[in-house]
Amino acid sequence: MSKEYTEILEILVNQLTLATVLEMLERICHKKAEDLKNHWQDEASARLWEKAARQIEQINIDV
């Protein structure tokens, strides 16, 4: 991962909070899974993205 991307992500976390960034990532995972199912008929990959979304959803943030 490039230093530039790390810095961008750090700025997002600082401005939005880690919880908000994780919620956004969860939504992105759900959207990716939906697109894979609906437009690519790729159920296997869609399941992996849904699993990622569920795992992100389970993270408890106390910072």
Secondary structure, DSSP 8 states (H G I E B T S, - for coil): --HHHHHHHHHHHHHH-HHHHHHHHHHHHHHHHHHHHHHH--HHHHHHHHHHHHHHHT-----
